[in-house]
């Protein structure tokens, strides 16, 4: 069955389209009203490719089929594919202000958005972290379990949005060989503090279900109700023909940010890659960094606060291959490259006091690895190697 919808940005009509409810596919764009308020990658694409790009954007909005808990979620919600969940609740997200308005329905953004509106996530918590996890997170059974921003949580790792005291918090688990991503998120937060790099603040928690306990990282939402996150891959569509998919795209990306007058773009971009260099971040892909845009006046306000640095410090590498002297990272690439390749981008000076403060984090890192050892299952030997590895990375950074 084909239904007519309007892509909305808060209260502004962006475009009208037809959507096949059975196939979960956008079949046609009927009318364009305010294209400048569309997601940037849709605005920048050629008209004849716009339906394809709109479908790509829609699909990227959802829970990937390869997420660890996808099967459990499908069973709980009685659907055949994770794409079916996206439009169960107007395709709402807390990473932006876009939503799908049924053309025949009288509904306003202020009535439904999850920056203002409360919700419970018990079904998603149970499907993500195990039966009973929702109770552990103090969630109550909702009359409509689909009424939640969790329908649009993209990314591989298990995660759930929880509303606490009027704030949106993301609880995120692990999914690598050694499963200490949550601890790495906290370490990254501390380094960002020292580097004076905008970031979301991570803390640790343990989610309890009937059969297991899960170590998770927890952070507040990075934006407010009048903002959206524009990911780097969308930003690069402004100069799509110049993209090389190599580290050299750093310069192109920085040029675009400067053209939009993003404050401290060069400093913050360099410091993000310094963070990745130190922690050997293997997962700085083009969807987990970008810019925050004001959805009312379309101003590019600031660098998006740093998030998603968990897959670092060789957490997805077996111990026999842990390498803290050189190591690999990503930088505008899909493949891993030697971390040394980042050094040519570093022109911002980090003072001796900041380096000394980063060295002292070794103690906190060790304490966290020990405290949560029963959840990560890291051996004492592995923890010792990680602490020494962090020390080595600071030395490499200092002596580069």
HELIX and SHEET records of a PDB file:
HELIX    1   1 UNK A   35  UNK A   37  5                                   3    
HELIX    2   2 UNK A   40  UNK A   43  1                                   4    
HELIX    3   3 UNK A   47  UNK A   49  5                                   3    
HELIX    4   4 UNK A   50  UNK A   60  1                                  11    
HELIX    5   5 UNK A   70  UNK A   77  1                                   8    
HELIX    6   6 UNK A   83  UNK A   86  1                                   4    
HELIX    7   7 UNK A   87  UNK A   89  5                                   3    
HELIX    8   8 UNK A  109  UNK A  112  1                                   4    
HELIX    9   9 UNK A  122  UNK A  129  1                                   8    
HELIX   10  10 UNK A  133  UNK A  136  1                                   4    
HELIX   11  11 UNK A  149  UNK A  152  5                                   4    
HELIX   12  12 UNK A  181  UNK A  195  1                                  15    
HELIX   13  13 UNK A  232  UNK A  235  1                                   4    
HELIX   14  14 UNK A  236  UNK A  242  5                                   7    
HELIX   15  15 UNK A  249  UNK A  259  1                                  11    
HELIX   16  16 UNK A  265  UNK A  279  1                                  15    
HELIX   17  17 UNK A  319  UNK A  321  5                                   3    
HELIX   18  18 UNK A  339  UNK A  345  5                                   7    
HELIX   19  19 UNK A  352  UNK A  371  1                                  20    
HELIX   20  20 UNK A  373  UNK A  376  1                                   4    
HELIX   21  21 UNK A  380  UNK A  399  1                                  20    
SHEET    1   A 4 UNK A  25  UNK A  32  0                                        
SHEET    2   A 4 UNK A  12  UNK A  20 -1                                        
SHEET    3   A 4 UNK A   2  UNK A   9 -1                                        
SHEET    4   A 4 UNK A  98  UNK A 102 -1                                        
SHEET    1   B 4 UNK A 159  UNK A 164  0                                        
SHEET    2   B 4 UNK A 167  UNK A 172 -1                                        
SHEET    3   B 4 UNK A 213  UNK A 220 -1                                        
SHEET    4   B 4 UNK A 203  UNK A 208 -1                                        
SHEET    1   C 3 UNK A 227  UNK A 231  0                                        
SHEET    2   C 3 UNK A 290  UNK A 294 -1                                        
SHEET    3   C 3 UNK A 300  UNK A 303 -1                                        
SHEET    1   D 2 UNK A 328  UNK A 329  0                                        
SHEET    2   D 2 UNK A 337  UNK A 338 -1                                        
END                                                                             
